[in-house]
Amino acid sequence: MEWDKADPGAVYDPELFRREILPRLANVKLMDIAEAAGCCKASASDIRREKWAPHVSTWAALAGLVGFEIEFAAESADTQSVRPAQ
């Protein structure tokens, strides 16, 4: 809820996580995923196995684990981007 209040105009594509971030988490340690997502190790395992997707507020931290940056658009999901971190 805090993220939603802080970024009320943010628009994001629900498939972005599944398409761009999730495949890259396959070789990331569960504890690293848990810390980035703010969850327990069991939930991190569920994330990696696609049992559930974490809240969009954690996507940037998870993308950072695999060397990517993610940006959310204020107007349209079409303008979202995931790119290698610099």
N, C-alpha and C positions, 0 to 999 in steps of 0.2 A: 504494500500500500504506500509506503514511503516513496518508492521509486515512481509510482504512478502519480503521486502528488507533486514530486519534484520535476517530473517531465510530462506534464499533462498533454502536450501536443505531439509527443513522440508517437510515430507510427512504425510498426515493425511487421515483418513478414514471419509468421509462425513457422514457415518451412525453412527459414534461413539457418536456424540452429541445426536442424536435421541434415540439411544439404551441405553446409559449409564447415561447421564446427565439429559435430558429432563424429564424422569419420576420422578426423585427426586426433580424437581423444583415445583411440584404440590402444595406443602404447603409452599413455600417460598413467602414472601411478594413481591408484584410487585415493590415496591420502591427499595428493595434490588436487585432484578433482574435488574432493570433499572440502578442502580448505577454500578453494576458489568459489565454490557454490554455497559455502556456508551450511553444509549438511554433514551427516555422518557417513562413514565409509560404506555402509550398506546402501544408502541412498545414492552415493556416487556410483556404485556398481549398477544400480537400477538405471541411472542416467546413461551410463556407457552401454548398457544392454537395450536401450530404447524402451524401457518399461514406462518411463515418464520423462518429460522434458522439464528442465529447471526454469524458473521464472526468468523473464527477459532481463531483469536487473543483474543477473549473474553471467550473461552471455559474454560481455566484454572481458571479464576475468578469465572465463574458460577459453575464450579465443586467445587471450594472452599466453596461456599455457602452451599453446601450439604455435606461437610466433605470429599471431595475426591481431589486427586491430579491427574493431567493428564500430560503425557509426550508424546512428539512427536518424532518420529524417523527421523533420517537424511536419511536413506536408503529406508525403506519399511514401508508401512502402517500396515503390519503384526506385527510389533514390537511396536506398540503403546500400552500404558497401562493406565488404570484408576484404582486407588487403594485408599483405605482409607487414609486420611491424618494422619500423625503421629504427 
